[in-house]
Amino acid sequence: MRILFVNGNYNNSAIFRSLSKIQGTTVKTFSQKNLDSFKKGISKKQKNENFDVVFFNESQPLSVPENLEKVNAMKVAYFVDSHLHFHTWHKHFAKLFDVILCAQKQYIQKYRRLGLKNVYWLPLFIDPQIDNDLKFKRVSDIGFVGTLNPIHNPQRSLLLWLLSKKFKLKIGQNTYGKDRAVLYSSSKIVINQSIYSCQNFRVYESMACGAMLLTDEQEGLEKLFKNKKHLVIYRNFRDAIHLANLYLNDNKKRAKIAEAGHKEVHKNHSSNNRASTIIQIINKYKTERRVRAYQLNTSYILGRTHFFNHNFKEAQYHFEKHLKKNCSNIYAKVELIIYLLVIKHYPNFISKLSIVFIKRTIRLLN
C-alpha cells in the first residue's frame, strides 16, 4: 500500500513513523508535486506515482493540499481536535474525505449526521520514542504540561492554583518532546483537566512516563482504562484535592496504579497500535468510494478551513471565488463578507482576535 502523508510537521509525527514501519506499506511525505502526479486528468507524460491513499493527519502548522478534491485516490482524515474545531471547519473539510478517523468519541455521531458513512473512533496515543519513564527522582508532588489561559479555560487555571496551595506543583507551558517526558518522569502525580470533557494527549503521555494520572471524567475514557487500576478519576475540584492528598500519602498504592497505567499505554495505546488500526480500516474500504448525498462547495470548504487556521491569503482567494460562482444563499453571502472584512481590513493581530470571537459565537449557536 502506498500512502501520501499530509502533515504539518513530518519530523515530529509518530503516526508517520509507525505507518512507515508496517510491512508492505510505503509512506511518502506530502508535496504538491507528488499530489498533482495522480490527480484526475493527469498528463500521460507526467510521472504517475499511483498512491493508494492520501492520509491527512491534523497538526499544526496545518497543511492543506491544493486540488485535494480532484485526487483519484482514497482520502482519509484523522482529526484530533474536533472538540475545538468541529463547528468552525472540521465538519466542512471532512466532506472532502472517504474515511474519517476521530480522536473524540462523542463526535462520531455528529460526523455521521452530516452524511459521512465511514467514521471511526481512533483514540489518541503515545510516541514510543519520546513518552517513556526516564527513571528520574520524582521530586514534584504534581506535574502538569499544557496551556494555562484563564480566558480560554478558567477552570483549569483555578484547579492548578488550588493545588499549588497544598502541594509541590510543577507546571510546564510550551513544553514538548523530551522536556515533557522529563517533567512527567519527575512527578509523582500528573493532573489532567480536559476541554469539554474530551480526551487529550496528556492522558496517554503522563502514564507512559510512569506518573499516576489524576484526571477528570472524559468521554470514552473508561472504555480504555479502569478507574483506580490504570488511573484515578476525580469528579470535582474538592475530589481532586482529596484524591491527590490520599495517593501522595500512600506510595505503595500510587506506584501500583502508575505501573499498571504505564504497562497498559505502552502495550495497547502507542502510535504503532494506531497505525495498525489505520491500515485495517483502509484495507476494508480501499475499493469503496463514498456516494455523497450532497454537492461539494469546495471553494467554501477550503476558504473556511484556511480562515480558521489563519491562512488569510488562501482564505481570501477561495471566499472570493465562492462569492463569484456559487453563493446564492443570502445568509452565506453575509457570512463570507464578514470573513473577508476581517481578512482585508483588520491588522493581522486584530484578525486573529476576531476569529476567537467568531469561534465562540459559532459554538454558542451550535
C-alpha positions in Angstrom: 0.0 0.0 0.0 1.3 3.4 -1.0 0.3 6.3 1.3 0.8 10.1 0.7 1.0 11.5 4.2 -0.2 15.1 4.7 1.0 16.6 8.0 2.2 20.0 9.2 5.4 18.7 10.8 6.7 15.3 9.4 9.8 15.2 11.6 7.5 15.2 14.7 4.9 12.8 13.5 4.8 9.5 15.4 2.0 8.2 13.2 4.1 8.8 10.1 7.0 6.8 11.6 4.7 4.0 12.7 2.9 3.7 9.4 6.3 3.6 7.7 7.3 0.5 9.8 4.4 -1.6 8.6 5.4 -4.3 6.2 4.1 -3.8 2.7 3.4 -0.1 3.3 5.2 2.8 1.6 4.7 6.2 3.1 5.8 9.4 1.4 5.6 12.9 2.8 3.3 15.3 1.0 4.4 17.8 -1.5 2.1 19.5 -4.0 4.2 17.9 -6.8 3.6 14.3 -5.8 -0.1 15.1 -5.1 -0.5 16.5 -8.6 1.1 13.5 -10.1 -2.0 11.3 -9.5 -5.0 13.7 -9.6 -7.7 13.2 -12.3 -6.8 14.5 -15.7 -3.1 13.8 -15.3 -1.0 14.2 -18.3 0.4 10.9 -19.6 3.8 12.4 -19.9 3.9 13.2 -16.2 5.2 10.5 -13.8 2.3 8.8 -12.1 3.3 7.6 -8.6 -0.1 5.7 -8.2 -0.6 6.3 -4.5 -3.5 4.3 -3.0 -4.3 6.7 -0.2 -3.9 10.4 0.8 -3.8 10.4 4.6 -4.4 13.8 6.2 -3.1 14.0 9.8 -4.4 17.1 11.6 -1.5 19.0 13.1 0.0 22.5 13.3 1.1 24.2 11.1 -1.9 23.0 9.0 -1.0 21.7 5.5 -4.0 21.7 3.1 -3.2 20.3 -0.4 -4.3 22.2 -3.5 -6.8 20.3 -5.7 -7.3 17.6 -3.0 -10.9 17.2 -4.2 -9.7 16.2 -7.7 -7.4 13.4 -6.5 -8.5 10.0 -7.8 -7.4 8.1 -4.7 -8.9 7.1 -1.4 -8.8 10.1 1.1 -8.6 9.5 4.8 -8.5 12.2 7.5 -7.5 11.9 11.2 -9.0 14.7 13.3 -7.5 15.0 16.8 -9.1 18.3 17.9 -12.8 18.0 16.9 -13.8 19.4 20.3 -12.2 22.7 19.3 -12.8 22.8 15.5 -15.8 20.7 14.6 -18.3 23.6 14.1 -15.8 26.0 12.5 -14.0 23.9 9.9 -13.9 20.2 10.6 -17.5 19.4 9.6 -16.9 21.2 6.3 -13.4 19.9 5.5 -14.5 16.3 6.4 -16.7 16.2 3.3 -13.6 16.0 1.1 -12.7 12.6 2.5 -13.8 9.0 2.1 -13.0 7.9 5.7 -12.9 10.0 8.8 -11.0 9.0 12.0 -11.8 11.0 15.0 -10.0 11.1 18.4 -13.0 12.3 20.3 -15.7 9.6 20.7 -18.6 12.0 21.2 -18.1 13.5 17.8 -18.6 10.3 15.8 -22.3 10.6 15.5 -22.0 14.3 14.7 -19.9 13.4 11.6 -22.3 10.7 10.6 -25.3 13.1 10.8 -23.5 15.0 8.0 -23.9 12.0 5.7 -20.4 10.7 6.3 -20.7 6.9 6.5 -17.2 5.7 7.2 -16.4 7.4 10.5 -14.4 5.7 13.3 -13.2 6.4 16.7 -9.4 6.3 16.8 -8.2 7.4 20.3 -5.0 9.3 20.9 -1.7 7.6 21.7 1.8 7.8 22.9 5.0 8.4 20.9 7.2 5.4 21.9 10.3 7.3 21.0 9.6 10.1 23.5 7.0 9.1 26.0 8.9 6.8 28.4 9.7 6.7 32.1 13.2 8.3 32.4 13.6 6.9 35.9 14.2 10.4 37.4 13.7 11.1 41.1 10.0 12.2 41.4 10.6 15.5 43.2 7.3 17.1 42.3 4.1 16.1 44.0 2.0 17.0 41.0 3.0 17.9 37.4 1.2 19.5 34.6 2.1 20.2 30.9 -0.2 22.3 28.9 -1.6 25.7 28.3 -2.7 28.0 31.1 -5.1 30.6 29.9 -7.7 32.0 32.4 -9.8 33.4 29.4 -10.0 30.1 27.4 -10.0 27.7 30.3 -10.7 29.4 33.7 -11.5 26.0 35.4 -8.0 24.6 34.7 -6.3 27.8 36.0 -8.4 27.7 39.1 -7.7 24.0 39.7 -4.0 24.4 39.4 -4.0 27.4 41.7 -5.9 25.4 44.3 -3.5 22.5 44.1 -0.4 24.8 44.3 -1.6 26.0 47.7 -1.4 22.5 49.2 1.2 20.5 47.1 4.5 21.0 45.3 3.3 21.7 41.8 5.4 21.8 38.6 3.9 23.4 35.5 5.3 23.3 32.0 3.9 25.6 29.4 5.3 25.4 25.8 7.0 22.1 26.9 7.3 19.5 24.2 9.1 16.3 23.4 11.9 15.1 25.8 11.3 18.2 28.0 7.7 17.0 28.5 8.9 13.5 29.3 11.4 14.9 31.9 8.6 16.8 33.7 6.3 13.8 33.8 9.1 11.5 34.8 9.9 13.8 37.7 6.3 13.9 39.0 4.5 11.6 41.4 1.1 12.5 40.0 0.1 14.2 36.8 -3.1 16.2 36.9 -5.3 16.5 33.9 -8.2 18.8 33.2 -9.8 18.5 29.8 -11.6 20.8 27.5 -15.3 19.9 27.0 -14.7 16.5 28.7 -12.8 15.4 25.6 -9.7 13.2 25.7 -6.3 14.8 25.2 -2.7 13.5 24.7 -1.9 14.3 28.4 -3.9 11.2 29.4 -1.5 8.8 27.5 1.8 10.7 27.8 1.7 11.0 31.6 1.0 7.3 32.1 3.7 6.4 29.6 6.2 8.3 31.7 5.4 6.4 34.9 3.4 9.0 36.8 0.0 8.3 38.3 -2.7 10.1 36.3 -5.3 12.0 38.2 -7.9 13.1 35.6 -11.4 14.4 35.2 -14.2 12.4 33.6 -13.8 12.2 29.8 -16.0 10.6 27.1 -14.8 7.1 26.3 -12.0 7.1 28.9 -13.5 4.2 30.9 -13.8 2.1 27.8 -10.0 2.2 27.5 -8.8 2.3 31.1 -10.1 1.2 34.5 -10.5 3.7 37.3 -8.2 3.1 40.2 -6.4 0.4 38.3 -4.7 2.3 35.4 -5.6 5.9 36.6 -7.7 7.8 39.0 -10.7 9.9 38.0 -11.9 12.8 40.1 -15.5 14.2 39.9 -14.9 17.8 41.0 -12.2 20.1 42.4 -12.7 19.1 46.0 -12.5 15.4 44.9 -9.3 16.1 43.0 -7.6 17.7 46.1 -8.8 14.9 48.3 -7.5 12.1 45.9 -4.2 13.9 45.4 -3.6 14.0 49.1 -4.7 10.4 49.5 -2.4 8.9 46.9 0.6 11.1 47.8 0.4 9.7 51.3 0.1 6.1 50.0 3.2 5.5 48.0 2.5 1.8 47.5 -1.0 2.2 46.1 0.1 5.2 43.9 3.0 3.2 42.5 0.8 0.2 41.7 -1.6 2.3 39.7 1.2 4.2 37.9 2.8 0.9 36.9 -0.4 -0.6 35.6 -1.1 2.6 33.6 2.4 2.6 32.2 2.1 -1.0 31.0 -1.3 -0.5 29.5 -0.5 2.5 27.4 2.8 1.0 26.1 1.1 -2.3 25.2 -2.2 -1.0 23.7 -2.0 2.8 23.0 1.1 3.6 21.1 1.3 5.2 17.7 2.2 1.6 16.5 -1.1 0.3 17.7 -3.0 3.2 16.0 -1.1 2.7 12.7 -2.1 -1.0 12.6 -5.7 0.1 13.1 -5.5 2.7 10.4 -4.2 0.1 7.9 -7.0 -2.3 8.8 -9.6 0.4 8.2 -8.0 1.4 4.9 -7.9 -2.2 3.7 -11.6 -2.5 4.5 -12.6 0.5 2.4 -9.8 0.9 -0.2 -12.0 -0.3 -3.0 -15.0 1.7 -1.9 -15.9 5.3 -2.7 -18.4 7.2 -0.6 -21.5 8.2 -2.6 -22.2 11.8 -1.5 -25.8 12.8 -0.9 -24.8 16.5 -1.4 -22.9 18.7 -3.8 -19.5 19.9 -2.6 -18.9 23.6 -2.3 -15.1 23.2 -2.5 -14.2 26.8 -2.5 -16.3 27.5 0.6 -14.9 24.4 2.4 -11.3 25.4 1.7 -11.9 29.1 2.4 -13.4 28.3 5.8 -10.6 25.8 6.6 -7.9 28.3 5.8 -9.7 31.2 7.5 -9.9 29.4 10.9 -6.3 28.4 10.6 -5.2 32.0 10.0 -4.1 31.3 6.4 -5.7 34.6 5.3 -4.3 34.8 1.7 -5.6 31.4 0.8 -8.9 32.0 2.6 -9.5 35.2 0.7 -8.8 33.5 -2.7 -11.4 30.7 -2.0 -14.0 33.0 -0.5 -13.9 35.4 -3.4 -14.1 32.5 -5.8 -17.1 31.1 -4.0 -18.9 34.5 -4.0 -18.4 34.9 -7.7 -19.6 31.5 -8.8 -21.6 29.5 -6.2 -23.0 31.7 -3.4 -26.8 32.2 -3.9 -27.8 32.0 -0.2 -28.1 35.4 1.3 -27.0 34.2 4.8 -23.9 32.6 3.4 -23.1 35.7 1.5 -23.3 37.8 4.6 -21.1 35.3 6.4 -18.4 35.4 3.8 -18.5 39.2 3.5 -17.8 39.4 7.3 -14.9 37.0 7.0 -13.5 38.9 4.1 -13.8 42.2 6.0 -11.8 40.6 8.9 -9.1 39.4 6.4 -8.8 42.5 4.3 -9.3 45.4 6.6 -8.1 44.4 10.0 -4.4 44.2 11.1 -3.2 40.6 11.5 -3.4 40.6 15.3 -6.9 42.1 15.3 -8.0 39.5 12.7 -6.8 36.6 14.9 -8.7 38.2 17.9 -11.8 38.5 15.8 -11.6 34.8 14.9 -11.5 33.9 18.6 -14.8 35.9 19.0 -16.3 34.2 15.9 -15.4 30.7 17.1 -17.1 31.3 20.4 -20.2 32.7 18.7 -20.4 29.7 16.4 -20.0 27.3 19.3 -22.8 29.1 21.2 -25.1 29.0 18.2 -24.5 25.2 17.8 
